[in-house]
Amino acid sequence: QVQFVESGGGVVQAGDSLRLSCAASGRTFLSVTWTWFRQAPGKEREFVAAITRSGGSTDYRDSVKDRFTISRDNTQNTMYLQMNSLKPEDSAVYYCAATMTPITRTAVKNWKTYGSWGQGTQVTVSS
């Protein structure tokens, strides 16, 4: 199992930037793909971005492409999400998670695939 602690959220204005961090502990060496999800009030948790263990492959939801950048530092067991040009619709609680086995891209993007979540970090973007 891998445990996560998310941080870096805050209240910003539209157009601002934030950098989220996800510190992992536990059996991180077993993790294959790390992901960011987010959940706004009254909405289902949705995929934001994913990165493989090597960092060589990334994936994003369409609405954040060219604005968000996912990265990871395996030496620090930490993943990051650089968010630029933030919009009010980016407001949500952001969570990180990891897969322990290779799975399909579809499964990576499905929040139901994951059994362990951190407490999340709140991002609020005002217009």
Disulfide bonds with the S-S distance in Angstrom:
Cys22-Cys96 2.05
